[in-house]
C-alpha cells in the first residue's frame, strides 16, 4: 500500500509534472515512430524527416527532460521522475542512432566530419527565395511567360581561363518550389569557382509534362549562348538538382537533342559536362507504383503528367532518365538517403546499373540515416559527406 501511494502524485504541481511527462513521452514516442517507419511525407512523416535532418537537435529534449526529472525528484513526484527518465533515454537513442550511423559511414568513405560545423549551423536552414537582384530572363515561352533564372557569380574577374558553370534546378514534386531555393549550394559552388545559374521553370496548372523539361533545356541553351558574358566555358556546363529538380537535370543531360523533349524556346542543344543528382527519381512509373508516400506522389503526377502510367505510359517513359541513358551520358554522381520516404534506393541502384552497362563514369552514395531533403541541414553529417564527395567528383572530371 505504501509503495502504491509513493507512485501516486501528491498535490497539483506533482500532477502537472506527471501530465507534462506523459505528454512529452507520447510526443517523443510518436516522433521516434515517424523517424523509423516510412510514414507518408504529406502527413506526420514530414516530422520524422525533419528529425532525421537534425538528429542531434533532439538532445535539447533530453536536457529538458533531465531538468524536469530533477524538479520532479525534488517534489517527490516519482511517477513523473520515472517518465522523464524514459524520455531522456528515448531521445538520446533518437539523436545518436542516426548520427552514429552516418558518422560510421563517413569513416568508411574517408570523409572527416565536424561537430563544430553541425552546431555552427544549428539554427540555419538551407532554404531561400528568388533573388530579384540576381534575376535575368532567359526566354519567353509561347504562352507569354517570362522565364527567369538567378545568376550567382563567383566574383572573380573576367580574365584568365574560362570558368565552369552549373545549372541548378530546384525540386518540389514538379508542382511547387522556386529558383534559389537552396542558396547554400550556390554560395559553396561559387567558392569552388563555379558560376551558378539557378533556374525557375513553369509548373502546373495546366499540365506541364513537356514544358518543365523544355524550360530547363532552354535555360541550358541560354547559358551556353551567353557563356562569354559570364566568362563561362560553354563546353563545361554541368547540371545539379534535388528530387524533381534532379529528375529534370538528368533528363536534360541524358536526352540532349532528343526531338521528343525539345526546348521551349529556340536555343541550340547543349552537351552537359556532368550531373549532380540529389535523391532524384529515375523511373517515374516505378515512383508512381511503389512509393512510401503514394498519395503525395500520385497527386503531383496528376498535375504534372495528367494521369496514371496506365493512362499515359509514353509520357512516363519519356520523362524517365533511365529511358535515355547511352554511352554519351555525362559523368553522374548520385546521393540518396536510405531512409528516403519518397524516392526509394531502387532508383539509385537502377541508375547505377544502367550507367555501368553504358560505360558512363559515375558514383553512387546511399547515405545511412538520411531522408528526402537531408541537405536542408547545411551542417548535417549527410550534407558534409555530400559536399566532400561532390568536391572530389567535380575535381576528378574537370
Secondary structure, 3 states (H helix, E strand, C coil): CHHHHHHCCCCHHHHHHHHHHHHHHHHHHHHHHHHHCCCCCCCCHHHHHHHHHCHHHHHHHHHHHHHHHHHHHHCCCHHHHHHHHHHHHHHHHHHHHHHHHHHHHHHHHCCCCCHHHHHHCCCCCCCCCCCHHHEEEEEECCCCCEEEEEEECCCCCCCCCCEEEEEEECCCCCCCCCCCCCHHHHHHHHHCCCEEEEECCCCCCCCCCCHHHHHHHHHHHHHHHCHHHHCEEEEEEEEEEECHHHHHHHHHHHCCCCCCCCCCCCCCCCCCCEEEEECCCCCHHHHHHCCCCHHHHHHHHHHHCCCCCCCCHHHHHHCCHHHHCCCCCCEEEEEEECCCCCCCHHHHHHHHHHHHHHCCCEEEEEECCCCCCHHHCCCCHHHHHHHHHHHHHHHHCC
